[in-house]
Protein backbone atom coordinates (compact mmCIF):
# COMPACT_ATOMS: atom_id res chain seq x y z
CA UNK A 1 0.00 0.00 0.00
CA UNK A 2 2.83 2.40 0.82
CA UNK A 3 4.48 1.68 -2.55
CA UNK A 4 1.26 2.57 -4.36
CA UNK A 5 0.92 5.77 -2.35
CA UNK A 6 4.53 6.75 -3.15
CA UNK A 7 3.94 6.03 -6.85
CA UNK A 8 0.82 8.22 -6.91
CA UNK A 9 2.55 11.05 -5.01
CA UNK A 10 5.51 10.89 -7.41
CA UNK A 11 3.22 11.04 -10.44
CA UNK A 12 1.31 14.01 -8.99
CA UNK A 13 4.56 15.90 -8.28
CA UNK A 14 5.87 15.22 -11.80
CA UNK A 15 2.61 16.27 -13.45
CA UNK A 16 2.44 19.48 -11.39
CA UNK A 17 6.07 20.35 -12.14
CA UNK A 18 5.68 19.88 -15.88
CA UNK A 19 2.24 21.41 -16.40
CA UNK A 20 3.44 25.05 -16.30
CA UNK A 21 6.59 24.58 -18.40
CA UNK A 22 5.31 25.40 -21.85
CA UNK A 23 6.52 27.89 -24.46
CA UNK A 24 4.65 28.51 -27.69
CA UNK A 25 5.71 30.26 -30.91
CA UNK A 26 4.75 33.90 -31.35
CA UNK A 27 1.79 34.21 -33.67
CA UNK A 28 0.45 37.33 -35.33
CA UNK A 29 1.30 40.28 -37.51
CA UNK A 30 2.22 43.89 -36.99
CA UNK A 31 2.42 46.68 -39.55
CA UNK A 32 4.13 50.03 -39.05
CA UNK A 33 4.31 53.24 -41.04
CA UNK A 34 6.42 56.37 -40.83
CA UNK A 35 5.94 59.86 -42.22
CA UNK A 36 9.45 60.02 -43.68
CA UNK A 37 12.46 57.91 -44.57
CA UNK A 38 15.79 58.29 -46.34
CA UNK A 39 18.36 56.12 -48.08
CA UNK A 40 21.81 56.52 -49.58
CA UNK A 41 21.27 53.25 -51.55
CA UNK A 42 22.95 51.22 -48.80
CA UNK A 43 21.49 52.38 -45.47
CA UNK A 44 17.81 52.87 -44.70
CA UNK A 45 16.78 55.34 -42.00
CA UNK A 46 13.17 55.71 -40.87
CA UNK A 47 11.96 58.59 -38.71
CA UNK A 48 10.57 57.58 -35.32
CA UNK A 49 8.23 57.10 -33.66
CA UNK A 50 6.54 54.60 -35.92
CA UNK A 51 2.77 54.50 -36.25
CA UNK A 52 1.28 51.04 -35.73
CA UNK A 53 -1.21 50.60 -38.59
CA UNK A 54 -2.48 47.09 -37.78
CA UNK A 55 -1.72 44.28 -35.35
CA UNK A 56 -3.09 40.78 -34.79
CA UNK A 57 -2.53 37.70 -32.63
CA UNK A 58 0.01 37.96 -29.82
CA UNK A 59 0.95 41.47 -30.99
CA UNK A 60 -2.59 42.88 -30.70
CA UNK A 61 -1.72 44.75 -27.49
CA UNK A 62 1.25 46.70 -28.87
CA UNK A 63 0.91 50.51 -28.77
CA UNK A 64 4.36 51.95 -29.57
CA UNK A 65 7.23 50.98 -31.87
CA UNK A 66 10.72 52.22 -32.81
CA UNK A 67 12.82 51.22 -35.83
CA UNK A 68 16.58 51.49 -36.07
CA UNK A 69 18.64 52.06 -39.22
CA UNK A 70 19.29 49.15 -41.59
CA UNK A 71 22.50 48.61 -43.59
CA UNK A 72 21.18 46.55 -46.50
CA UNK A 73 23.71 46.89 -49.35
CA UNK A 74 25.83 45.10 -48.25
CA UNK A 75 23.68 43.56 -45.51
CA UNK A 76 24.88 44.03 -41.95
CA UNK A 77 22.86 42.26 -39.26
CA UNK A 78 21.17 44.52 -36.74
CA UNK A 79 19.69 43.23 -33.53
CA UNK A 80 17.03 44.50 -33.18
CA UNK A 81 15.69 46.20 -36.32
CA UNK A 82 12.58 47.31 -34.44
CA UNK A 83 11.16 47.14 -30.94
CA UNK A 84 7.66 47.58 -29.56
CA UNK A 85 6.19 47.31 -26.06
CA UNK A 86 6.82 43.57 -25.69
CA UNK A 87 8.53 42.45 -28.91
CA UNK A 88 11.75 42.98 -30.87
CA UNK A 89 12.78 41.80 -34.33
CA UNK A 90 16.30 40.85 -35.47
CA UNK A 91 16.98 40.50 -39.22
CA UNK A 92 18.63 37.34 -40.57
CA UNK A 93 18.47 38.12 -44.32
CA UNK A 94 17.65 40.91 -46.78
CA UNK A 95 16.38 40.65 -50.37
CA UNK A 96 16.62 43.85 -52.42
CA UNK A 97 13.76 44.11 -54.94
CA UNK A 98 14.00 47.83 -55.86
CA UNK A 99 16.72 50.21 -54.73
CA UNK A 100 16.77 53.85 -55.84
CA UNK A 101 16.70 57.22 -54.12
CA UNK A 102 12.95 57.45 -54.85
CA UNK A 103 11.77 53.87 -54.22
CA UNK A 104 13.03 51.13 -51.89
CA UNK A 105 11.48 47.66 -51.67
CA UNK A 106 13.13 45.14 -49.34
CA UNK A 107 12.10 41.85 -47.73
CA UNK A 108 13.68 39.04 -45.77
CA UNK A 109 13.59 36.79 -42.75
CA UNK A 110 14.35 37.31 -39.10
CA UNK A 111 13.52 36.32 -35.56
CA UNK A 112 10.97 37.98 -33.31
CA UNK A 113 11.54 37.79 -29.55
CA UNK A 114 9.14 38.58 -26.74
CA UNK A 115 9.38 39.83 -23.18
CA UNK A 116 6.15 37.91 -22.45
CA UNK A 117 6.78 34.72 -20.49
CA UNK A 118 5.61 31.62 -22.35
CA UNK A 119 6.36 32.91 -25.88
CA UNK A 120 9.47 31.57 -27.60
CA UNK A 121 11.61 33.24 -30.26
CA UNK A 122 9.93 32.68 -33.62
CA UNK A 123 11.19 32.87 -37.20
CA UNK A 124 9.25 35.31 -39.34
CA UNK A 125 9.30 37.31 -42.54
CA UNK A 126 9.38 41.07 -43.07
CA UNK A 127 9.01 43.52 -45.91
CA UNK A 128 9.62 47.24 -46.38
CA UNK A 129 8.42 49.43 -49.21
CA UNK A 130 8.59 53.20 -49.58
CA UNK A 131 8.38 55.91 -52.23
CA UNK A 132 9.31 59.56 -52.09
CA UNK A 133 5.57 60.38 -52.02
CA UNK A 134 4.72 58.53 -48.82
CA UNK A 135 6.30 57.07 -45.70
CA UNK A 136 7.65 53.55 -45.39
CA UNK A 137 5.61 50.53 -44.45
CA UNK A 138 7.07 47.61 -42.51
CA UNK A 139 5.19 44.33 -42.22
CA UNK A 140 6.05 41.45 -39.94
CA UNK A 141 4.36 38.06 -39.89
CA UNK A 142 5.26 34.80 -38.23
CA UNK A 143 5.52 31.41 -39.85
CA UNK A 144 4.40 28.85 -37.30
CA UNK A 145 3.77 25.81 -39.51
CA UNK A 146 6.25 23.64 -37.59
CA UNK A 147 4.89 20.86 -35.40
CA UNK A 148 5.37 21.32 -31.64
CA UNK A 149 8.05 19.16 -30.07
CA UNK A 150 7.18 17.49 -26.74
CA UNK A 151 9.29 18.65 -23.82
CA UNK A 152 11.56 16.10 -22.09
CA UNK A 153 9.63 16.38 -18.82
CA UNK A 154 6.38 15.48 -20.60
CA UNK A 155 8.03 12.44 -22.15
CA UNK A 156 9.45 11.50 -18.73
CA UNK A 157 5.97 11.71 -17.20
CA UNK A 158 4.55 9.54 -19.97
CA UNK A 159 7.35 7.01 -19.42
CA UNK A 160 6.71 6.82 -15.67
CA UNK A 161 3.01 6.36 -16.31
CA UNK A 162 3.65 3.46 -18.70
CA UNK A 163 6.09 1.86 -16.27
CA UNK A 164 3.53 2.19 -13.47
CA UNK A 165 0.80 0.59 -15.57
CA UNK A 166 3.19 -2.20 -16.55
CA UNK A 167 4.13 -2.86 -12.92
CA UNK A 168 0.50 -2.92 -11.83
CA UNK A 169 -0.43 -5.29 -14.66
CA UNK A 170 2.49 -7.58 -13.85
CA UNK A 171 1.61 -7.65 -10.17
CA UNK A 172 -2.06 -8.39 -10.95
CA UNK A 173 -1.20 -11.31 -13.26
CA UNK A 174 1.36 -12.86 -10.87
CA UNK A 175 -0.88 -12.93 -7.79
Beta strands, then each sheet from edge to edge (+ up, - down):
strand 1: 24-25
strand 2: 29-33
strand 3: 37-39
strand 4: 43-46
strand 5: 51-55
strand 6: 65-67
strand 7: 70-72
strand 8: 75-76
strand 9: 82-84
strand 10: 87-91
strand 11: 95-99
strand 12: 103-114
strand 13: 119-120
strand 14: 122-131
strand 15: 134-142
sheet 1: 1+ 13+
sheet 2: 5+ 2- 15+ 14- 12+ 10- 9+ 6-
sheet 3: 5+ 2- 15+ 14- 12+ 11-
sheet 4: 3+ 4- 7+ 8-
end
